[in-house]
Each structure stands twice: as C-alpha cells, then as structure tokens.
Amino acid sequence: MRPLPPTFARWFAARGWQLHPHQQALLDRADDPATLLVAPTGGGKTLAGFLPTLVDLAAGNRPGLHTLYISPLKALAADIRRNLTRPVEEMGLPIRIEDRTGDTSYTARRRQRADPPQILITTPESLALLLSYEDAPRIFAGLSRVIVDEIHALADSKRGDQLMLCLARLQGLAPGLRRVGRSATVEDPAAIARFLARHPDPC
C-alpha cells in the first residue's frame, strides 16, 4: 500500500477524512498502463483520479504538461478545475491547472502552447486541435497521464473513436503514457475497459 506524503496526510486529517478504498487503489496502481474507475457521484472520483498526479507533482520539480484531463462537456471541465484547484491551493502545491476549450481566449491558447501547465483540462475536440499543431511533439513529450471522464458517454460513438485515435497519437509522442477512465455509470465495465486500453493505429 502506497502511503500518502505527509502534506497530503495532514490535509486529509485536518478535514477528518480518510482515503476511500478506490482512492487508495488508484494511488497504488499509479503505474498501471490503464485503469478504469467506476464510483458513484459524490464518492471522491475527482480526487481519486488526480491523486497520483498531485503526489507526483508535489515536489515542484516537474515542468511541462504532466496530466491531461478530457471531459466530454465544457461545463464539466470548468467544474473539475474548480474542484481540483481547492486542494492544490490549500496544500500549497506548486501546480498550475488550466483549461482549454472553445471558450479559451486566443492569448491563453498561445501561452499554453509555449508554456503548458502541469495539468490541462480539455475536451476531445480541443485535444484534436492541439495534436494538429506542428509543435505537438514538444507539447506532449513529457505527458505522463490521461484521465478520460464520463468515459461511458464516449464509448461506441464516432466521437469516442476519434478520441481513441488521439490517445494513440499521444501514446506515440509519450510512450510511457498511462490512461485512467472514470465513470459513475457503466453497465458493462469490461467493455469500457477494453475501449480505454485498446490501441488503434494513430492518425
């Protein structure tokens, strides 16, 4: 069992919280190539998915893009950024979190290409656009994790197929990339797991 670093343990203790089993499981399996998390709404899925990233980045010596969070909805992406920013600020972690959607300003998009945040929250369409740029190999070279939220909403759809092609492209740019899928509703977890872990030919 991988222990929480002291900063995280104090933060949990100050709130009277303990790690949920699925949060500990995601931390323990941080090095797995692909992991599917199915947990009810309100069960701490956001923190569970990001906990390995936050622990990795807590030391403050990791520049560049580390984790890419992909949401099927722009509104969900904004909520995730707010929910994730709170523990980062409260623990004083040296982590920059930004979002990139169709609403992101041109100035912010240019800055993100030149100096990517450690955590970027985006949508499948914005990811496809980022991958089309000539400097995509530089932007994604150090990418360690991809979190796909509400993955059941993307499976067995054209949009999901396009996302899988993008993930295959990312895997080519960052061979050690690890995938995490999250969902509160999955009728067939095994099918979703196969969708998450498959490796189609990159575009």
C-alpha positions as CSV (number, residue, x, y, z in Angstrom):
1,M,0.0,0.0,0.0
2,R,1.5,3.3,-1.1
3,P,1.3,5.8,1.8
4,L,0.2,9.4,1.4
5,P,3.0,12.0,1.6
6,P,2.9,14.0,4.9
7,T,1.4,17.1,3.3
8,F,-1.5,15.1,1.9
9,A,-1.9,13.1,5.1
10,R,-2.2,16.4,7.1
11,W,-4.7,17.8,4.7
12,F,-6.9,14.8,4.9
13,A,-6.6,14.7,8.7
14,A,-7.5,18.4,9.1
15,R,-10.8,17.6,7.4
16,G,-11.4,14.4,9.3
17,W,-11.2,12.4,6.1
18,Q,-9.6,9.1,5.3
19,L,-8.8,7.8,1.8
20,H,-11.7,5.9,0.2
21,P,-10.7,2.4,-0.9
22,H,-10.9,3.4,-4.6
23,Q,-8.7,6.5,-3.9
24,Q,-6.1,4.2,-2.3
25,A,-6.4,1.8,-5.2
26,L,-5.7,4.5,-7.8
27,L,-2.7,5.6,-5.8
28,D,-1.4,2.0,-5.5
29,R,-2.0,1.4,-9.2
30,A,-0.5,4.7,-10.4
31,D,2.0,2.9,-12.7
32,D,-0.6,0.6,-14.4
33,P,-0.8,1.4,-18.1
34,A,-4.6,1.6,-17.9
35,T,-7.1,1.8,-15.1
36,L,-10.9,2.1,-15.1
37,L,-12.6,3.7,-12.0
38,V,-16.3,3.2,-11.5
39,A,-17.7,5.0,-8.4
40,P,-20.9,6.8,-7.5
41,T,-21.3,10.5,-7.8
42,G,-20.0,12.2,-4.6
43,G,-17.7,9.4,-3.9
44,G,-14.4,11.3,-4.4
45,K,-13.8,10.3,-8.0
46,T,-12.2,13.6,-8.9
47,L,-9.6,13.4,-6.2
48,A,-9.1,9.7,-6.8
49,G,-8.3,10.2,-10.5
50,F,-5.9,13.1,-9.8
51,L,-4.2,11.9,-6.6
52,P,-1.3,10.1,-8.3
53,T,-0.7,13.3,-10.4
54,L,-0.8,15.6,-7.3
55,V,1.6,13.3,-5.4
56,D,4.0,13.2,-8.4
57,L,3.9,17.0,-8.8
58,A,4.0,17.9,-5.1
59,A,7.9,18.2,-5.1
60,G,7.7,21.1,-7.5
61,N,10.5,19.9,-9.9
62,R,8.4,18.8,-12.8
63,P,7.9,21.4,-15.5
64,G,5.7,20.9,-18.6
65,L,2.5,19.0,-19.2
66,H,2.1,16.1,-16.8
67,T,-1.6,15.2,-16.9
68,L,-4.3,15.7,-19.5
69,Y,-7.9,15.6,-18.3
70,I,-10.5,15.1,-21.0
71,S,-14.2,15.8,-20.4
72,P,-17.0,15.3,-22.9
73,L,-18.6,18.5,-21.7
74,K,-17.1,22.0,-21.4
75,A,-19.2,22.7,-18.3
76,L,-17.9,19.6,-16.6
77,A,-14.3,20.7,-17.4
78,A,-14.9,24.0,-15.6
79,D,-16.3,22.2,-12.5
80,I,-13.3,19.9,-12.4
81,R,-10.9,22.8,-12.5
82,R,-12.7,24.5,-9.6
83,N,-12.8,21.3,-7.5
84,L,-9.2,20.4,-8.2
85,T,-7.9,23.9,-7.5
86,R,-9.1,23.9,-4.0
87,P,-7.0,21.1,-2.5
88,V,-4.0,22.3,-4.6
89,E,-4.2,25.8,-3.1
90,E,-5.0,24.5,0.4
91,M,-1.9,22.3,0.4
92,G,0.2,25.0,-1.2
93,L,1.2,22.6,-4.0
94,P,3.3,24.2,-6.8
95,I,0.9,23.0,-9.6
96,R,-0.6,25.1,-12.4
97,I,-4.0,24.0,-13.6
98,E,-5.6,25.4,-16.7
99,D,-8.5,24.6,-19.0
100,R,-8.6,24.7,-22.8
101,T,-11.9,24.6,-24.5
102,G,-13.6,26.5,-27.3
103,D,-14.1,29.4,-24.9
104,T,-10.4,29.8,-24.1
105,S,-9.0,33.1,-25.3
106,Y,-6.5,33.2,-28.1
107,T,-3.9,34.7,-25.8
108,A,-4.3,31.9,-23.3
109,R,-4.1,29.2,-26.0
110,R,-0.9,30.7,-27.3
111,R,0.6,30.8,-23.8
112,Q,-0.4,27.2,-23.2
113,R,1.4,26.0,-26.3
114,A,4.5,27.9,-25.4
115,D,4.4,27.1,-21.6
116,P,2.0,24.2,-20.9
117,P,0.6,23.9,-17.4
118,Q,1.3,20.7,-15.4
119,I,-2.4,19.8,-15.6
120,L,-4.6,20.7,-18.6
121,I,-8.3,20.2,-18.6
122,T,-9.8,20.0,-22.1
123,T,-12.4,18.4,-24.4
124,P,-11.9,15.8,-27.2
125,E,-12.2,18.4,-29.9
126,S,-9.7,20.8,-28.3
127,L,-7.3,17.9,-27.9
128,A,-7.6,17.0,-31.6
129,L,-6.8,20.6,-32.4
130,L,-3.7,20.7,-30.1
131,L,-2.4,17.5,-31.7
132,S,-2.7,19.0,-35.2
133,Y,-0.1,21.7,-34.4
134,E,3.5,21.2,-35.6
135,D,4.8,21.7,-32.1
136,A,2.6,18.9,-30.7
137,P,5.6,16.6,-30.1
138,R,7.2,19.2,-27.8
139,I,3.9,20.0,-26.0
140,F,3.2,16.4,-25.2
141,A,6.7,14.9,-24.9
142,G,6.6,14.7,-21.1
143,L,2.9,13.7,-20.7
144,S,2.5,11.0,-18.0
145,R,-1.2,10.5,-17.5
146,V,-4.5,11.0,-19.4
147,I,-7.8,11.0,-17.5
148,V,-10.9,10.5,-19.5
149,D,-14.0,11.4,-17.5
150,E,-17.5,10.1,-18.1
151,I,-15.9,7.6,-20.4
152,H,-19.2,5.7,-20.9
153,A,-20.6,8.7,-22.8
154,L,-17.8,8.4,-25.4
155,A,-17.7,4.6,-25.9
156,D,-19.3,3.2,-29.0
157,S,-19.6,6.5,-30.7
158,K,-17.8,8.3,-33.5
159,R,-16.6,10.9,-31.1
160,G,-15.2,8.2,-28.9
161,D,-13.4,6.6,-31.9
162,Q,-11.8,9.9,-32.7
163,L,-10.7,10.3,-29.1
164,M,-9.1,6.9,-29.2
165,L,-7.1,7.9,-32.3
166,C,-5.9,11.0,-30.5
167,L,-4.9,8.9,-27.5
168,A,-3.0,6.6,-29.8
169,R,-1.2,9.6,-31.2
170,L,-0.4,10.8,-27.7
171,Q,0.9,7.3,-26.9
172,G,3.3,7.6,-29.8
173,L,4.5,11.0,-28.5
174,A,4.8,9.8,-24.9
175,P,5.3,6.0,-24.9
176,G,5.0,5.7,-21.1
177,L,1.6,7.4,-21.0
178,R,-0.9,5.9,-18.5
179,R,-4.7,6.0,-19.1
180,V,-7.4,6.4,-16.5
181,G,-11.1,6.2,-17.3
182,R,-13.7,7.5,-14.9
183,S,-17.4,6.9,-14.8
184,A,-20.3,6.8,-12.3
185,T,-22.5,4.7,-14.7
186,V,-21.2,1.6,-16.5
187,E,-23.4,-1.3,-17.5
188,D,-20.5,-3.3,-18.9
189,P,-17.3,-2.4,-17.1
190,A,-15.3,-5.0,-19.1
191,A,-16.3,-3.4,-22.4
192,I,-15.4,0.1,-21.2
193,A,-12.1,-1.2,-20.0
194,R,-11.4,-2.7,-23.5
195,F,-12.4,0.7,-25.0
196,L,-10.0,2.5,-22.7
197,A,-7.0,0.2,-23.2
198,R,-7.2,-0.5,-26.9
199,H,-4.5,0.8,-29.3
200,P,-5.8,1.8,-32.7
201,D,-3.4,3.0,-35.4
202,P,-2.6,6.7,-34.7
203,C,-3.8,9.3,-37.1
